[in-house]
Amino acid sequence: MSGNDKLHIIVAETSPIIGNGILHCLSIIPDMQIKVVEVNTYADLVDCIKSTNPEIVIVNPTFGGSFDPQQLKADANREYKLMAIEVGVMDKHARSLYDATLSIVDDLKTMTQKVKELIKSDDEPTDDKETLSQREKEIIRLVVKGLTNKEIADELYLSVYTVNTHRRNISRKLEIHSATGLTIYAIVNQLVDLSEIKM
């Protein structure tokens, strides 16, 4: 992470012991600037996701009585990673509804590793690291059309942090570090039509 980039995380936990423990650990993760918001009701969770576009939502699977990860995705209508707070043993099906789990017995090193793995580009292909993902191609199209990172974030329901991460990945993969270079790449690879380019 660089400069003013902050990782936005929401923690949905009603137990103050568990919630405060997670908040404290997130605040001392080395080499990361993390902005954490804690919520105590489902309605607050949905509103907070819509208003802050977090990269990660950490939630207790018993949050609000009977928490449904798929319903939250539908209600919030945003892209984020969902991490379960594992207080007891979760069955295989329950685990499959989350992108990752965070056990209350994890040490800081394990927690840090899980958070860092979770914020890596989720749609980056694993077989060929230098192939652009669909999301990256979408971002190139919007950059070429003249949108700012903030405008791209709003358009794709992402955070600015996530857009910045994708842009860094694009620059690394293509070894192109300017909007002009990206425009040429997009035209040559037929990602955009000439009429879509902002002059």
Disulfide bonds with the S-S distance in Angstrom:
none
